[in-house]
Amino acid sequence: MKITRITVWQRDLPLAEPYFLSGGRLRFDRLDSTFVRIETDEGLSGWGEGCPWGHTYLPAHGPGLRAGIETLAPALLGCDPRSLDHVNKVMDTQLPGHPYAKSPIDIACWDILGQVAGLPLWQLLGGAEATPVAVNSSISTGTPEEMITLIEKAAAKGYTVHSAKVGGSEPDVDIARIEGISSALPQGHSLTFDVNRAWTPAMAIEVLNSVAARDWVEQPCETLDQCAHVARRVQNPIMLDECMTTFPDHLEAWKRGACEGVKVKPNRVGGLTRARQIRDFGVSVGWQMHIEDVGGSALADTAAIHLAASTPDENRLASWLCHYHLNDDPVPGQGARNQSGFATPPSTPGLGVIPESDILGQPVAVYER
């Protein structure tokens, strides 16, 4: 089997409401998503999606993703998409770094492999069944009262796990947010305070040692060094996210005791192949993990839910679904959707999501032999 054509679509995905994080310093109104279809000489096709969260959140942006695919495509034509390690080696040789540009290609190859094997991705990734995965809400930055209201609305939709965006330059404001939200959390619900690297180490230590709440705190500072410094000086369990891009990053975090858990995002680390490697390492060292993607439609969300569903219960925390924040649904009715606070991956062979080209519109690029 050989790759004969790679087709690329671009689609703007407007958010239902403006979204604020990192203490309100970052605002987002729409996402720039890239859909990729890989076709083969045996008639099978696979789909992937890559969607950076804007261009100020991570060193990634939509036009850069498509430029990366343009660089990668000539070397991939003629490769066997089922040989995932080889495909990733070819991409790394052709374009070192830029993992976010490789993710939709890797996922599309997994989709093809699943179809060839006649198995859903959750089973290829090690799962015994299509385990329903708890879904967590994502609560935009605001006053304590505004954020509590958003949590109550999420709870009414079945969410029992929440991620509340905090962080800023005023310690007393974040102390009030954390204490107010933690004390108002509904019985049986759990919470992570996501700082999105907005604090300095000194402010992180000041805030966290001033609050009674012992909920998870995610990415308190910019770098792994800074987060490790904070982790040694506070009692809250630390979750790392944005500073974790490669497997060596995760290995270093474990060596330094910098966290009790991580977020594993296929689009950020280069696709399901790299994300599975990181997931397996996390299981081996006893981490707890949120497995979800950076952004995108239900296609990107479903790829991450396949990996989450195949992760042992004791290591799996809830997964966020980006598509619930969107006004646009380019794969209507397909993929992993929130059902009373849980999302279940499809059990059809492969990814289980097939966009219709007439919904996506005209492709922006086609690469073929």
N, C-alpha and C positions, 0 to 999 in steps of 0.2 A: 504493500500500500504506500502511495506517495502523495504528498501535498501538491495539488495542481493549481489552486487558486486561493488567494486571501483577499477578502472583500471587507472594506472598512466603511462604517457609517458614523456620522457625528450627529448627536441630538442634544439640544438644550433641555434640561429637566428643571423647570421652575419649582421652587419650594412653595408649599401652601402658605407659609408665613415666613417673614424674615427670621433668620436664626442667628443668635448671638452666643459666643462662647469666649472663654479666656477673659472673664470679667467684663465682657462687652466690647473688648478691643477688636474682635474679629466679627464681621457681619457677613452673612451670605444670603443671597436672594435666588440664585439658580446654580445648577451644576452643569458642567460640560462633560458629557458622557460619550464614550467611544465603544461601538459594537463591532465585533469581529466575527466573520464566518470563514472557517477553513473548509475547503472542499478537497476531495481526494479522487484518485483515478478509479476507485471502486464504488463511487456513488454516495459515499457517506459524507456528511457535513457535521461540523461541530461549531458551537457558539461560545463566545466569551465576551465579557464587558469589563472595561476599565473606566473608573470615574473618580478622579481626584476631587477632594472636597475643596473646591475653589483653587486659588493659586497662592493663598497666604497661609494656609494651614500646614502644608508639608512642602518639601522641595519637589513638587510635581504639579503639572498643569496639563489641561486637555490638549492644546496644540503640541506640547512636548511629547505626549503619549503617541500621537499620530505620527510625529516626525520620527520617533523611535521605531515604530512599525515600518515606516518607509525604509529605514536603514536595515532592519532585520529581514524583511520579506524576501529579498533575492537569495539569501543564504538558506532560507527555510523551504523554498520551493524544491521539491524532489525528496525532502526528508520524509521518513515514516512517522506519522503523528503518534503512533502507539509507543514509540521509543522515547519516553518522556525525558529520561536522563540525558539522552543524546540531543534531543531538541533543546533542552536547557543549556547544554554545553555549547551547542552551535550559537545560541543567542548570546551567551556570555563571552564567547570569542569574538563575535561580530560587533558587540556593543557592551563593553564592560560597564557595570553599574546600571543605572536607570531601571530598577526592577519593576516599577509601576508600568513601564511600556511593554514589558514581557508578560505581565499577568494575563491579559485577555487571550493571548496566544496559547499559553500554557493551559488555561481552563478549557479552551476550545479543543485542545488535544486530549484532555481528560474526557471530554464529552464524547469524542470519537472512540476512545478506548473503551468506555462504558458500553457504547452501542455494539462494538465488535464482541465484547465479552458477554453481552446480554445482561448486564448488571447495572444497577444504579450506582452513582458515585459513592453514596454512603457505605455501600458494601465493599467497593474497591478500596476505600480508605480505611477499612478495618472494622466497620460496624456490623453488629449481629442483626439489627432490625432498624426500621425507620423510626428512631426514637424522637418523640416530640421534644423540641428544644424550647426552654423558657425564653420569652422575649422581654427585653428590658426597654423601658421608655427612655427618652432623652429630653431632659428638662432644660430649656433655654435659660440663660442668666436673667435675673430680675431681682426684685425685692423678695424678702422671705415670703410675704403674703402672695405675691404673684406666682412664685415657684411652687408653693403649697397648693395653690389652685390648679396649676398644671398637673401636679401629681394626682390630685383628686380626679381630674378629668381622665388621666391615663388609667387610674384604678378602675374607673367606670367601664373602661374598654377591656378589662381583664388583666392589665399589667400588675404584677406584684413585685417586680424588680425595677429599680429606677436609677438613672444616672443624672445627677444634678450638676449643672455647670456653675462653678464658682471661680474665684481668682480675680485679682485686681491689685491695686496699689494701696488700698485702705484696709488694714488688718481688722479694725472693728466692724467693718461692713461684712467681711467674710465670716468673722466669728458669729455675727448675728444670723447670717444665712445658715451656717452649719447647725447652730444650736436650734434655731427655729424650725428648720426642715426636719432634722432628726427627731425632735420631740413630737412633731405632728405626723410622723409617718404612720400609716394605718397598721394595725396589728397584723403580724405575719408577713409584712413586706420588708424588703431589704434595699439597701441604698449604697451607691458609690458617689463620692464627691469628686467630680472631674475638673481638675484645675487647668488642663491643657497647657501646662508649662508656664503659667502666668506669674508664679511666685519666684522671688529670689530665695535662696536657702534660708536666710535669716527670717524672712517673712513666713515661710512655710513652718519653721520651727516655732515661731511666735504664735501663729494661729493654732497649730495643731496641739501645742502644749497648753493652750488656753481654753480648749473646749472639752466638754465631758464626752462628746460623741466619739465612739470608737469604730465608726464605719470605715469602709475602704476609702482610700484617697488615691486618685489616679494622676500620674504624671505631674507631681507638684512643681517641678522645675524644668529648665530647658534641657539639660544634659544628663547623661547617665552618672557622671561624676557628682553632679549636684544632688541628684535624687538619692544616690547612695549615701551621701553625707547626711541628708535629712533622715533617711530610713534608720540610721543608727541612733537618732536622737529623739524619735517620737514613738508613741505606742500604737498609732494607727497602722493597720496593714497597708502596704504600698503596692499599687498596681502600676506597671510601666506600659507605655503605649508609644508615643511619637518617637522616642529615641531608640526604638527597637526595630531595625530595618533588616539586619542580616543575622544569620545563625551565630557568628562570633559575638554580636551584641548580646544575644541571649546567654551565651556561655559566660561572657564577662559579668553580666548581671548576677548570674547564679554564683560565680566565684566570689563576688564581693558581697553577697547577701543583700543586694539592693532592693529586693522585692519579695512578695509572697505570691505574686501572680502577674500575668501579662495579658495584653490584648494581641491576638493573632489575626492579622488582616491580610488576606491573600493578595489584594491589589498592592499593598505597600511592600510586601516582601518578595513579590515576583510570581505569584500564582499558587495553585494548590500543591505543586511539588515541593516548593520551599516551605509553605505553611504547614504541610504535613510533617516535614522534618522537624520544624520548630515545635509543633504540637507534641510529637513523640518525645522530644527532649523534655518538654514541660511535664509530661506524664512521668518520665523517669526520675525527675528531681522533686516531684510532689507539688508542683505549682497548680494553682487554679487559673482557669483561662476563660476570657470572653473571646469567642471566635465569631467574627463578623467582618464585614468589609468596610472600606473607607467611605464609600458612597455608591450610588447607582440605583438602577431599577430592581425589580424583583429577580431579574436574571443574576445580577451580581450577588444579591442577598442569598439566593438559592444555592449558589456554589459554596458560600461560607456555611450555610446551614447543613449541607451534606457533610462537611468536615466536622462541624460541631456535633452532629448526631452520632458520628462514629467515635466520639471521644468519651472515655469512661465518665460515669456520673460524678464521681468524686473529684474529678479535675475540671468539669465543665460548669461554667457559670452561664448566665443568660447571654443571648445574642441580640444585638440591635438590628432592626430592619429599616434601612434608609428609605425604602419606597413609600413608607407611611408618611413621610414628610413631603412628598411630591404632589404636584397638581397634575402630573402626566404619568400615564401607565402604558409604556410601549409594548408590554407583554400581558395584556389584560387576562385575568383569570388563571394565570399560570404561576407555577413555582410555589415556594414556601410562603404562606400567608399567616397572619395572626389569627388564631382561632382560640378565643378565650385565654389569651396570654401565652399561647404556645404556637410554634411553627414546626411543621413536619415536612421533611424533604420528600420529593416525588420518588416513587418506586419504579418508574419506567427506566429502561436502560439509558445510561448516560446522565447528563445534567437534568433532563426533564423539562427544559424550557426552550421553545423554538419560536423566535420572533418572526413575524410576517414582514417580508421586505416592503410591502405596500404601506405598512404602518411606519416603518423607519424612513421611507422616502428614498431618494436617490443616494447611492453610495458616494463617498468623497474620494475613494481610491480603490482600484482593483489591481492586484499584482498576480500575474500568471506566467506560466512557462511559455 
